[in-house]
Amino acid sequence: MRQSLENAGAGAVLEQSNYTYLLNTEKLDCDFYSYLKTGKPEFRGEYMEQYIWAEDTRGLLWRDIQI
């Protein structure tokens, strides 16, 4: 994963502490993380369509853009 992130120019988002790797979300530009911080959805309808486990979050996002 580290090599893939580095190849994509995003190696700085992965941090290591001893034997643990962390994703530094402060270094990401992500509409979902922005939503979690601000409560303002930037969601435009598509969210991890290929993953069934994402349906609950997708429903939450849909609900919040309808309000």
VOLUMSE-773375 format. One record per residue (C-alpha): x, y negated, z negated. Coordinates in nm, 2 decimals. Last residue first. Example, Ala and Ser with C-alpha at 12.3 -4.5 7.8 and 13.67 -1.06 7.14 Angstrom:
2
ZANU       c1       c2       c3
ZANU     1.37     0.11    -0.71
ZANU     1.23     0.45    -0.78
END
This chain:
67
ZANU       c1       c2       c3
ZANU    -3.27    -1.84    -0.37
ZANU    -3.23    -1.62    -0.06
ZANU    -2.85    -1.63    -0.08
ZANU    -2.85    -1.49    -0.43
ZANU    -3.07    -1.19    -0.34
ZANU    -2.86    -1.10    -0.05
ZANU    -2.55    -1.10    -0.27
ZANU    -2.71    -0.88    -0.53
ZANU    -2.83    -0.64    -0.27
ZANU    -2.48    -0.62    -0.12
ZANU    -2.34    -0.55    -0.47
ZANU    -2.58    -0.26    -0.51
ZANU    -2.51    -0.13    -0.16
ZANU    -2.13    -0.12    -0.20
ZANU    -2.13     0.25    -0.31
ZANU    -2.26     0.34     0.04
ZANU    -1.95     0.22     0.20
ZANU    -1.94     0.15     0.58
ZANU    -2.14    -0.18     0.54
ZANU    -1.87    -0.34     0.33
ZANU    -2.05    -0.67     0.31
ZANU    -2.21    -0.83     0.61
ZANU    -2.49    -1.09     0.56
ZANU    -2.33    -1.43     0.54
ZANU    -2.19    -1.43     0.19
ZANU    -2.05    -1.76     0.08
ZANU    -2.25    -1.72    -0.24
ZANU    -2.22    -1.99    -0.50
ZANU    -2.18    -1.84    -0.85
ZANU    -1.85    -2.02    -0.88
ZANU    -1.60    -1.77    -1.00
ZANU    -1.77    -1.45    -0.90
ZANU    -1.87    -1.61    -0.56
ZANU    -1.51    -1.70    -0.50
ZANU    -1.40    -1.35    -0.57
ZANU    -1.66    -1.23    -0.31
ZANU    -1.56    -1.49    -0.05
ZANU    -1.20    -1.38    -0.07
ZANU    -0.89    -1.60    -0.02
ZANU    -0.65    -1.41    -0.23
ZANU    -0.36    -1.53    -0.45
ZANU    -0.58    -1.58    -0.76
ZANU    -0.69    -1.22    -0.71
ZANU    -0.35    -1.09    -0.82
ZANU    -0.38    -0.72    -0.75
ZANU    -0.20    -0.53    -1.02
ZANU     0.04    -0.24    -1.00
ZANU     0.13    -0.05    -1.31
ZANU     0.45     0.14    -1.38
ZANU     0.63    -0.15    -1.56
ZANU     0.43    -0.46    -1.44
ZANU     0.41    -0.48    -1.07
ZANU     0.23    -0.75    -0.86
ZANU     0.05    -0.72    -0.53
ZANU    -0.09    -1.04    -0.39
ZANU     0.26    -1.16    -0.29
ZANU     0.28    -0.89    -0.02
ZANU     0.02    -1.05     0.20
ZANU     0.22    -1.10     0.52
ZANU     0.04    -0.81     0.69
ZANU     0.36    -0.60     0.69
ZANU     0.40    -0.69     0.32
ZANU     0.05    -0.57     0.24
ZANU     0.11    -0.24     0.43
ZANU     0.44    -0.19     0.25
ZANU     0.28    -0.24    -0.09
ZANU     0.00     0.00     0.00
END
